[in-house]
């Protein structure tokens, strides 16, 4: 899997309450969740995400509650990949479960800027900042996680037979 896009950048400790505010948790409509993604943190997100498909953030991205709504709202808004210094563990697992690609790469998260164009290869773990020419390396997805993400998440991967 390869990802490419323009970056929206955030800082440390972006919690699930600002990724998708609790007042919207009464819906299961993915598009409705996506329409409220990041609205309490970044009023420009909905406009910028149309051109940007990669989020880069600091440490502890996705901290807070264990709601799967947060990575789902990010994915459904059109984001292909989240690169961060680190992720809250439950957000990390929920992201894989719903098929949102995530990379932990502290150096890339530090050096990539808002608006940069980035490419990333999930098989090699190479992240390239096309804007600056810098490259970064992280651990590639293990094969089974790559299959889950490529298959659209854990449930979809089981349904379509890409994992057993």
N, C-alpha and C positions, 0 to 999 in steps of 0.2 A: 504494500500500500504506500502510495505517495501522496503527500499533501502539499498544497501551495496556496499562498494567499497573503493578503495584507494583514498587518497585526493591529489589534487593539490591546493596549497594555494597561495592567492594573498593578497595584502594590501588594503588600503582605496582608495576610489574614482576611481575604475576601470570604465572607461566610455565606452559608446557604440562605440566610434571611435576606441578604441583599441580592443574591443571584436570582431567587424567586421569592418575593415577599409572602409571608404566611397568609395574607388575606386572599391569595389566589389558590390556595391549596385545596379548595373545595371543588376544583374542576379536574377532570381527567383528560380534557381536550388538549392535545399536544400543541396545537397552533395557538390556542388561548394562552397556555403557559409561556410559549415562546414570545408572545406579544408583550409580556410583562417582564421578561428577562432583564435583569440589571437595572430596572427603572428607578430603584431607590439609591443606586450607586452612581449611575451614569445616564443622565437624561438623553444623551446623544447616541446611546448604544443602538437603538432600533434603526436609526438612520445610517450609522456607520457599519453595522453588521451586513448591510446589503452589499458593501464593497469589500468587507474584511471577513476572513473566515478562520483566522487563527487568533486565539487569546494567549497572551504571554503575561505571566503574573509572578509575584514574589513567593514567599514561603507560606505554607499552611493554607493553600487555596482549597476552598470547600469546607472549611471548618464549620462547626455549629451542629445543627441537627442532622440526622441521618436520612433525611428525605431524598428519595430518588428523583423528585421533581426538579432538583437543581441541575444535575447533568442533563436531564431530559430537556429542560427549557433551553439550555445552551445548545445542545445538538439540534433541536428543532428550529432554533433561530437561524441556523445555517453555518454555525461554527463547525469546522472539520476537526480541529485539533486544539488542545490546550497544552501549553508548555509552561511549567512552573518550576520554581526552586524546589518546592515540595508540596505534597497534597495531604490533606487530612485523609487518614486511611479509609474511612467509610465512604468518602467521596470518590476515592480512587477505585474502590471495588464497585460502587454503584455506577461509575462511568463505564467500566468494562461491561457490567451487566446490561446496560442499555445501548452499548456500542459507540460510546464517545471515546475517540482516541486521545490519549494523554501521555505526555513525556515529562519525566523529571530530569531537568538539566539545569543546575544552578548557574553555570557559566552562560548558557544561552539566555536564560531568564534575566540575568544581570545586564548583558550587553545588547540585547535586541531592544529597539525603541519603538514607540507607538508610530504606526504608519509605515514601518519597514516592510519589505516584501520578503517572505521566508518560504523555503521549501524544506520538506522533511521526508525522510524515507524510513518507514517503520521496519523494514527488513534489515537495514544496515545500521540504523540508529544515527544517521548523519543528518544534522540540521544545518542548512545553509542560509545565512542572511544575504540574500541576493543584493540588497541595497548596499551593504558594506563589503561584501566578499568574504566575510568571516565564516568559518565552519566550526561546528561543535559536534561532539559525539556523546551519545547516551546509549544505554543498553537498549537493543532492539526488543520488540515484543517477543516473548516466547511464542512458538508456533501456535499453541492452543489459544492463547489470548488474541493473537492476530486473526485466527479463524473466527473467534467470537465477535471481534470488532468488525471485521469484514462482512460477517453474516448479519449485522444489524443488531447485535446484542445476544445475550445468553438464550432467551426464550426463542427468538427468531432463528438462531443458529441450530437449536434443537429441532425446531419445526421443519427447517429446510434441509436437515440432515448433514450440515457442514461439520457438526460435532456430535459425538454420541456419548 
